[in-house]
């Protein structure tokens, strides 16, 4: 999750109408950033949290042992902040990005695997494939770049007409999804640069996510549509059902079974949805940082844990929080 969107979403909180539904609280809480997080990513299984903060560079936390595993600094210049981070599906590598540079890190050893500088526009979002073989990043000039770090092979995807907000990459690096201010999300083949599916929205696309098993994609815009798509056909599976006139998603994750999707929002909300119907099953709230104004927090990432019986979140408050799923969700 990127700092650019975090600031935008915090500013938009005043436009979001609060609802009266019951919000459940977390069952466990761990502080990962003493003064809040700028960007966060969870590994798909929730084992690791990658946190960017103003005073401590980028920290990789082991969520099973609840210990700090590594602390990384992309540059010595403290004014240059890492604003977007990602962890590969296989937990082998992480990527951290500033506006014009990105670095790849080996999670097993903690060593830097490569440092890269871009020479056009700025990085808006980034993703990394298994074994750190390839990265995908979206730029403010509307270009999406796929780079194979082993061979140096590079593809520039030029399908978007405006700035790219979000990207995601399949675990094997063969497929990408990108969402832009041009109201479109594209699902495309990184080996050819060819579009496989085009997903249209009525407003700018602010969130995308791929099911790691290759079954589904999630796309959401800045106002009123959040959709699940079938990747083999491009058909719409469901629309998430909510009544708010404006609803922004800052995080999204499919469970391994392909039956549930979890989302995070800029107004502290964590929500669980039935994939096939779009029905909301459960809602929680992350905690705001004490003394923060406004008294809120952006949910930066979410992951399923404990065989899809729990969720783990990271938020701008700097806390990781765990939430239990109701058993009845399996049967809804």
ZITAHU-V864474 format. One record per helix or strand. SS is the DSSP state (~ for helix, > for strand). FROM is the first residue (numbers start at 0). TO is the last residue. Records with the same first field share a line. If there is no record, write none. Layout:
BEGIN
SS->FROM-TO / FROM-TO
END
This chain:
BEGIN
~->2-14 / 129-131 / 326-329
>->23-23 / 27-30 / 38-41 / 47-51 / 57-61 / 66-71 / 83-86 / 92-96 / 100-105 / 111-116 / 122-127 / 133-138 / 143-147 / 153-156 / 163-168 / 174-179 / 183-188 / 194-199 / 204-209 / 215-220 / 225-229 / 235-238 / 250-253 / 259-263 / 268-273 / 279-284 / 298-304 / 309-314 / 318-323
END
